[in-house]
């Protein structure tokens, strides 16, 4: 099939460390502030999602995620994928960077 040229640099993997309707509790926010390259994104629903790290590679993001869980005690951290600034499925991202 035709090779649709997707710029692989537009794909990134981050670790979602939490999602909150309001501000996260102070102790949680304190934890988040210790994470490298923390970003947050407010959704149309009003929820804010918090992300840490930014990787080109899923395995690196996964390793970072495990580190966040063990070192920072953020138990519900998980890897998410982005195309530009839009969240996409991990599956889709892995297909795009093949």
Buried (B, 14 or more C-beta within 10 A) or exposed (E): EEEEEEEEEEBBBBBBBBBBEEEBEEEBBEBBEEBEEBEBBEEEEEEBBBBBBBBEEBEEBBBBBEBBBEEBEBEEBEBBBBBEEEBBEBEEBEEBBE
